[in-house]
Amino acid sequence: MTRARSAVPTLAWRFLLTRQSDGFLSFIAWVSVVGVALGVLALVVVTSVINGFEGELVRSITGMNGDVVLYSRGEPIRDPALVERKIRQAVPETEAVTASFVSEMMASGPNSVAGAVLEGVDFGTVGGVTRILDRVRAGRLPQKEDELALGTALAEKIGAKVGTEVRLIAPFAGEATGGAPGAPKVLTGVVTGLVQMGMHDYDSKFVFATLPAVQKFLELPGRVTAFKLRLKPGTETRKASDRLTDAFGYPFRAKDWGQLNRNLLYAIQLEKVVISIILTVIVIVAAFNVVSTLMMMIHDKTREIAILKAMGFRPDQSFRLFCLVGMGIGAAGTLAGVGLGLLLNEVLARSRLIRLPADIYYIGFLPVVVHWKEIAWIGGLALTITFVATFYPARQVSRRSPLDGLRYG
């Protein structure tokens, strides 16, 4: 019994590597292996790229805004210290809080004018919440009232560099600050640094200044418009934002990083599902190649199978034999696809060969992040599809009479 069981894998190996005079059957088997490998390769690379794209966007969003943002939809907040104490009471998981003042402006540089968002930053506390301090690509962050830091894309758009003098214009600042209706305000500053947050929406709009400078410019001393929070690892940011909204009420509103770009992140998830389904069809098509390979192999080995059955080879052993042959093709294709996919991912991650237009894709390169659970899921799916594909030909050969094989083989 043991020898019979051990004979099945040996026969499967010999059938799989069989060589006829023209080598046609071996060629078809290798085509099936390549088909499975290409499907698995495409799934591994595409899912890793989408994971990397999503991860890079999340890092950019949280690097700019922290985990949760609490902001006022009405007038600027008068007592930031009181609000911060209330934030920590409502969300005890808060690790760090930083206040900021955000206002829409027009930025004028040597070459052109562009819409901008001026953010007054408390540089003493912002490092514990965001990654702005780590994203300076040239120069340094502002320290004085007449100093500014620009997003890299915005600086390129208006032709500004480190040391360039730019003007920020608040067209309707008069009404907001109690001045004459429609009276504009102009802030002239020197660019001391360029900041690249990694997301085009931020890099093409934001101008950073010290919080006191923005408050003085808008004639709103001591006021802020938003608080950014960094929460303890493992905290559910959505629940924390809901608690803040309930605790403060109107005109306050809290959003976590997922709500800040909800439509974009949802679109990425939907795209990942749709592309994965489409690419899975490639594996299914490759499984049909496995079926055709097995049917041709059964036809080619009719006499050998009949002789084995005449010598006592049971139907269940015949079934297992061709299941093993099909699984061998599937396993070879799956291993080759996963290996080549991981190799290609490594090349893309290290070299960043593929560049993207940042104004369309939000980031300027093709990021890659491998999730090993997804790789295991892809490999298991490919093996399962291949295994299911072997059922029909394996069942057919197990039901065939040895006399038929000897008569027509």
matplotlib code that plots the C-alpha trace (Angstrom):
import matplotlib.pyplot as plt

x = [0.0, 2.8, 4.7, 1.5, 1.0, 4.6, 4.4, 1.7, 4.0, 6.8, 4.5, 3.1, 6.7, 7.5, 4.3, 4.9, 8.4, 7.7, 9.4, 8.1, 10.1, 8.8, 8.6, 5.1, 3.5, 6.3, 6.0, 2.3, 3.0, 5.5, 3.0, 0.5, 3.2, 4.0, 0.3, -0.2, 3.0, 2.0, -1.4, 0.2, 3.0, 0.4, -1.6, 1.5, 2.8, -0.5, -1.7, 1.7, 1.6, -1.9, -0.9, 2.1, 0.0, -2.5, 0.2, 2.1, -1.1, -1.9, 1.6, 1.3, -2.2, -1.2, 2.2, 0.4, -2.6, -1.9, -4.5, -7.4, -8.2, -10.6, -11.5, -14.0, -16.5, -17.3, -15.1, -11.5, -11.1, -10.5, -9.0, -6.8, -5.5, -9.0, -9.9, -6.8, -7.6, -11.1, -9.7, -7.5, -10.5, -12.7, -10.0, -7.6, -5.7, -4.3, -0.5, 0.2, -1.8, -0.7, -2.7, -2.6, -4.2, -5.2, -6.4, -6.7, -4.5, -3.0, 0.7, 2.7, 6.2, 8.7, 6.9, 3.2, 0.4, -1.3, -3.9, -2.4, -3.2, -1.3, -0.9, 0.5, 2.3, 3.4, 6.8, 7.4, 4.6, 4.0, 6.9, 5.0, 1.9, 3.0, 6.1, 6.5, 9.8, 11.2, 10.0, 12.2, 13.9, 15.9, 16.7, 15.0, 11.6, 10.5, 11.6, 10.7, 7.6, 8.8, 9.9, 7.9, 8.3, 6.6, 5.5, 7.9, 5.3, 3.9, 7.4, 8.1, 4.7, 5.4, 9.1, 10.3, 13.5, 15.2, 15.9, 13.2, 10.8, 7.1, 3.8, 0.8, -2.5, -5.7, -8.3, -11.2, -9.3, -10.9, -14.4, -13.0, -10.9, -13.4, -11.8, -13.2, -15.3, -13.2, -10.0, -7.1, -4.1, -0.6, 2.2, 5.6, 8.1, 11.3, 11.3, 13.6, 12.7, 10.9, 8.7, 7.7, 5.0, 4.8, 1.2, 0.7, -2.4, -0.3, 2.9, 1.1, -0.9, 0.6, 2.7, 4.0, 4.7, 5.0, 1.7, 2.3, 3.2, -0.1, -2.1, -0.5, -0.9, -4.7, -5.0, -6.3, -3.8, -4.1, -6.6, -6.4, -8.6, -7.7, -6.1, -4.2, -4.0, -1.6, -3.2, -1.7, -1.0, -4.0, -6.6, -9.5, -9.3, -12.8, -14.3, -12.0, -13.1, -16.8, -16.2, -14.6, -17.5, -20.1, -18.1, -17.7, -20.7, -21.3, -19.3, -16.6, -16.1, -13.6, -12.3, -9.8, -7.3, -9.6, -12.4, -10.1, -9.7, -12.5, -13.5, -9.9, -9.2, -12.5, -11.7, -8.3, -9.9, -12.6, -9.9, -7.9, -10.9, -11.8, -8.2, -7.8, -10.9, -9.8, -6.3, -7.8, -9.4, -5.9, -5.2, -8.6, -7.7, -4.4, -6.2, -8.0, -4.6, -3.9, -7.1, -6.1, -2.6, -4.0, -6.5, -3.7, -1.5, -4.4, -4.7, -0.9, -0.6, -3.7, -1.8, 0.4, -2.6, -4.4, -1.4, -1.2, -4.9, -4.6, -1.7, -3.9, -3.8, -7.0, -9.3, -8.6, -4.9, -5.5, -7.5, -4.7, -2.1, -3.5, -4.5, -0.8, 0.2, -2.1, -1.1, 2.6, 1.9, 0.0, 2.6, 5.5, 3.6, 2.6, 6.1, 7.6, 5.0, 5.4, 9.2, 9.3, 6.6, 8.6, 11.8, 10.1, 8.6, 12.1, 13.5, 10.6, 10.9, 14.7, 15.1, 11.8, 12.1, 8.5, 7.7, 4.2, 2.7, 2.1, -0.7, -2.7, -1.7, -1.0, 2.4, 5.4, 6.6, 5.3, 5.4, 5.5, 4.5, 4.3, 1.7, 2.6, -0.9, -2.0, 0.9, -0.2, -3.8, -2.8, -0.7, -3.5, -6.0, -3.9, -3.3, -7.0, -8.1, -5.5, -6.7, -10.3, -9.3, -7.8, -11.0, -12.6, -9.7, -8.6, -12.2, -12.4, -9.3, -10.2, -13.5, -12.0, -11.8, -8.4, -9.8, -10.7, -7.2, -5.6, -8.1, -7.7, -4.3]
y = [0.0, 2.4, 1.6, 2.3, 5.6, 6.6, 5.5, 8.2, 11.2, 9.5, 8.9, 12.4, 13.7, 11.6, 12.5, 16.2, 16.1, 13.7, 14.3, 13.1, 13.1, 16.6, 17.8, 19.2, 18.1, 19.4, 22.7, 22.9, 22.2, 25.0, 27.4, 26.5, 27.2, 30.6, 31.5, 30.9, 32.7, 35.8, 36.0, 35.7, 38.1, 40.7, 40.3, 40.6, 43.7, 45.5, 44.9, 46.0, 49.2, 50.1, 49.3, 51.6, 54.3, 54.2, 54.0, 57.0, 59.1, 58.1, 59.1, 62.4, 63.1, 62.2, 63.9, 67.1, 66.9, 64.4, 61.7, 64.1, 67.7, 69.8, 73.1, 75.9, 76.5, 79.9, 82.6, 81.8, 80.2, 82.7, 80.6, 77.9, 76.7, 76.1, 74.2, 72.0, 71.1, 70.1, 68.0, 66.0, 65.4, 64.3, 62.1, 60.8, 58.9, 62.2, 62.2, 65.6, 68.7, 71.6, 74.7, 76.5, 79.3, 78.5, 81.2, 81.2, 83.7, 84.7, 84.1, 86.5, 85.6, 86.7, 84.7, 84.5, 84.5, 81.4, 80.5, 79.5, 78.5, 80.3, 78.2, 79.7, 76.9, 76.6, 75.2, 74.3, 71.7, 70.8, 68.2, 66.0, 65.8, 66.3, 65.6, 69.1, 69.6, 66.5, 67.5, 70.6, 70.0, 73.3, 76.0, 76.1, 76.8, 80.3, 81.8, 85.5, 87.4, 88.2, 84.6, 82.0, 78.4, 77.3, 74.0, 72.9, 72.8, 76.2, 77.7, 76.3, 77.6, 81.2, 81.1, 81.4, 80.0, 80.2, 84.0, 85.1, 87.8, 86.9, 88.6, 87.0, 88.8, 88.3, 89.9, 90.0, 90.1, 93.4, 91.9, 88.9, 91.1, 93.9, 96.4, 98.1, 95.7, 94.2, 95.9, 93.6, 92.9, 92.2, 90.3, 90.5, 87.9, 86.1, 82.5, 80.7, 77.1, 74.7, 72.0, 68.8, 66.8, 64.2, 65.1, 67.5, 69.1, 70.2, 71.0, 73.2, 75.3, 75.6, 78.4, 78.1, 80.9, 81.2, 81.3, 84.8, 86.2, 85.0, 86.2, 89.6, 89.8, 89.1, 91.2, 88.3, 88.0, 84.8, 83.1, 79.9, 78.1, 74.4, 71.9, 68.9, 65.8, 62.8, 59.8, 56.8, 53.8, 51.6, 54.3, 54.3, 57.7, 57.8, 57.2, 59.8, 62.4, 61.6, 62.1, 65.5, 66.6, 65.5, 67.2, 70.5, 70.9, 73.7, 75.5, 72.9, 69.9, 67.1, 64.8, 62.0, 61.4, 59.1, 61.6, 64.4, 62.5, 60.0, 60.0, 59.5, 56.6, 55.0, 55.2, 53.6, 50.7, 50.2, 50.3, 47.7, 45.3, 45.8, 45.3, 42.3, 40.7, 41.4, 40.0, 36.9, 36.2, 35.8, 33.0, 31.4, 31.5, 30.0, 27.2, 26.4, 25.9, 23.4, 21.5, 21.3, 20.2, 17.4, 16.3, 16.1, 14.2, 11.7, 11.2, 10.7, 8.4, 6.3, 3.0, 3.6, 4.4, 1.3, -0.9, 0.6, -0.1, -3.6, -4.1, -3.0, 0.8, 1.9, 4.7, 6.9, 6.6, 7.6, 10.6, 11.6, 11.1, 13.7, 16.0, 16.0, 16.7, 19.7, 20.9, 20.6, 23.0, 25.3, 25.3, 25.9, 28.8, 30.3, 30.1, 31.6, 34.4, 35.2, 35.2, 37.4, 39.7, 40.2, 40.8, 43.4, 45.1, 45.3, 46.9, 49.4, 50.3, 50.8, 52.6, 54.4, 54.0, 54.9, 58.6, 59.9, 63.4, 64.6, 67.0, 64.0, 61.1, 63.3, 61.7, 61.9, 58.3, 54.7, 53.4, 49.7, 48.1, 44.3, 42.9, 39.3, 38.3, 39.4, 37.6, 34.4, 35.0, 35.4, 32.2, 30.3, 31.6, 30.5, 27.0, 26.7, 27.7, 25.3, 22.4, 22.9, 22.9, 19.5, 17.9, 17.2, 15.6, 13.6, 12.4, 11.4, 9.3, 7.6, 6.4, 5.1, 1.3, -0.2, -2.2, 1.0, 2.2, -1.0, -1.2, 2.5, 3.4]
z = [0.0, 0.9, -2.3, -4.3, -2.7, -3.2, -6.9, -7.6, -7.1, -9.0, -12.0, -11.8, -12.0, -15.0, -16.8, -16.2, -17.6, -20.4, -23.7, -27.0, -30.2, -31.1, -27.5, -28.2, -24.9, -22.8, -24.7, -23.9, -20.2, -20.1, -21.8, -19.0, -16.4, -18.0, -18.2, -14.4, -13.7, -15.7, -13.9, -10.5, -11.4, -12.5, -9.3, -7.1, -8.8, -9.2, -5.6, -4.2, -6.3, -5.1, -1.5, -2.0, -3.6, -0.7, 1.9, 0.5, 0.4, 4.0, 5.1, 3.3, 4.8, 8.4, 8.0, 7.1, 9.4, 12.1, 13.0, 13.7, 12.9, 15.0, 13.3, 13.6, 10.8, 12.2, 13.7, 14.8, 18.2, 21.0, 23.8, 22.4, 25.8, 27.1, 23.9, 24.1, 27.7, 26.6, 23.7, 26.1, 28.4, 25.5, 23.9, 26.6, 23.9, 22.6, 22.7, 21.2, 20.0, 17.9, 17.0, 13.7, 11.7, 8.1, 5.6, 1.9, 0.0, -3.3, -3.6, -6.0, -7.1, -9.7, -12.5, -11.7, -9.2, -7.8, -5.2, -1.9, 1.7, 4.4, 7.6, 10.7, 12.5, 16.1, 15.4, 19.0, 19.0, 15.4, 15.4, 17.8, 15.5, 11.9, 9.8, 8.4, 10.2, 8.4, 4.9, 4.4, 1.0, 0.8, 3.3, 6.7, 8.2, 9.2, 12.5, 12.1, 11.1, 7.6, 6.7, 4.7, 3.6, 0.4, -1.0, -3.7, -6.4, -5.5, -5.5, -8.9, -10.2, -9.1, -9.7, -6.1, -4.6, -1.2, -0.7, -3.1, -1.9, -2.4, -1.5, 0.1, -0.6, 1.4, -0.9, 1.6, 4.9, 5.9, 6.4, 8.4, 10.7, 11.2, 8.8, 5.8, 3.6, 0.9, 1.9, 1.0, 3.1, 1.8, 3.6, 2.1, 3.1, 2.2, 1.3, 3.8, 2.9, 0.5, 1.9, 0.1, 1.9, -0.9, -2.1, -4.9, -3.3, -0.3, -2.2, -4.8, -2.3, 1.2, 2.6, 6.1, 8.5, 12.3, 14.1, 15.7, 12.3, 10.7, 13.7, 13.5, 9.7, 10.0, 13.2, 15.2, 18.1, 20.1, 17.8, 15.8, 13.4, 13.9, 16.2, 14.9, 17.1, 17.2, 19.0, 20.6, 18.3, 17.9, 18.6, 16.3, 14.8, 13.4, 16.9, 18.4, 15.8, 16.5, 20.2, 19.6, 17.4, 20.1, 22.9, 21.2, 19.0, 16.5, 15.1, 15.7, 13.5, 13.8, 11.0, 11.0, 8.3, 6.4, 6.3, 5.0, 1.7, 1.9, -1.8, -2.9, -0.5, -1.4, -5.1, -4.5, -2.6, -5.3, -8.0, -6.1, -6.0, -9.6, -10.9, -8.7, -10.2, -13.7, -13.1, -11.4, -14.8, -16.2, -13.7, -14.6, -18.3, -17.5, -15.6, -18.9, -20.4, -17.5, -18.4, -22.1, -21.1, -18.9, -21.6, -24.2, -21.7, -21.0, -24.8, -25.1, -22.2, -22.9, -23.3, -20.3, -18.1, -19.3, -18.5, -15.0, -14.4, -15.7, -13.2, -10.3, -10.4, -8.8, -10.0, -7.0, -7.7, -11.3, -10.0, -7.6, -10.3, -12.7, -9.8, -8.9, -12.4, -12.6, -9.2, -10.3, -13.2, -10.9, -8.2, -10.6, -12.2, -8.8, -7.4, -10.6, -10.6, -6.9, -7.2, -10.3, -8.9, -5.7, -7.7, -9.9, -6.8, -5.3, -8.5, -8.6, -4.9, -5.0, -8.4, -8.7, -12.5, -13.2, -12.6, -12.5, -13.2, -9.6, -10.6, -11.8, -9.5, -6.3, -5.9, -8.3, -8.4, -8.4, -4.8, -3.9, -0.6, -0.2, 2.2, 2.8, 3.7, 0.3, -1.4, 0.5, -0.6, -4.2, -4.1, -2.4, -4.9, -7.9, -6.4, -5.7, -9.2, -10.7, -8.4, -9.3, -13.0, -12.6, -11.4, -14.7, -16.6, -13.5, -13.0, -16.7, -16.6, -13.3, -14.9, -18.1, -18.5, -19.0, -21.9, -23.8, -23.3, -24.6, -27.5, -28.7, -27.3]

ax = plt.figure().add_subplot(projection="3d")
ax.plot(x, y, z, "-o")
ax.set_aspect("equal")
plt.show()
